[in-house]
Amino acid sequence: MIKIRPKTPARPTTKPDHQTRSTKPQITKPDPTSPINVRKNRKPRSSSVFPMVQTPIKPAEQPIEKKVSKLEGIKENSQFLREPVATELAQDTTHFTEAGIQILKFHGSYQQYNRDEVVRGQEKPYSMMLRLRNPGGYISPELYLTLDNIADKYGNGTLRATTRQAFQLHGILKKNLKATLADIIHSMGSTLGACGDLSRNVMAPPAPYKTKPEYVLARKYAQNIADLLTPQTPAYYEVWLDGEKVVTTEEDPEVIAARQGGRVKTDFGESIEPIL
């Protein structure tokens, strides 16, 4: 009996993937246009093109000239709040100049005019407002009667109490301003420092308690603060009383010590402050 041997299947002519892969690394030619190769192929920078630069030596600091505002310049040239108010007060005009208006504020007055009374082609109806410097809202009976009289004699008939515990007179003409201020000062009142860029009126509880020490101290501190921050210039009495100083009240020793000891700083930097 003959045994037939099964036919052996033919071997595949192609090799498996694991046999066809080469173990040797394939080296490809670099692309000169590649961004990486372009950076690598750059030539080194020449030192002649970019020479080394030494850090410059900082020059010595020059003093910087301080610039002042227009208002500060007016104050610096005012001769301690005298001019141009003193000169313009003697002139036969109805109003002050711009510089005079700014200095006039430190004397407690604003120049104003009523818009309802303006007539086209005519000069504006100028008048002055006066504000008192009365810390805590206190004024003596004598001073109140003087203000009431001035309101009718030189003003527009009104005496106004402000939210800062001050009193204001309105409608005073320039020609009557000196007489008005003289009457106020002779009645132990003052308008010095009641307007302008300073403390103005100092507020305190107005209740006139004499048996409660806290109220007494509050009024005392308000007066001391006002005295300490008031412009220290004789121009006020020179302009309005021709140099006569009728107020003889003495300041609290604490105020004098604080002012002389330099414990209160009212200027900033190296600025010139002519009013203190």
Protein Blocks (a to p, Z undefined) as FASTA:
>chain_A
ZZdddddddddfbdcfklmpcfbdcdddddfkbmklmmmmpccddfklmccddddddddd
ddddddddfklmmmmmnogolacklmmmmpccfbdcfklmmmmmmnopacdddfklpcgh
iacddddddddddehhiacfklmmmmmmmmmmmmnoiacddfkopacdehiafklmmmmm
mmmmmnopafehkgcjdekjadddfbfcfkbmklmmmmmmmmmmmmmmpccdfklmmmmn
nopafbfcdcdfklmmmmmnopaccbehjbdcfkZZ
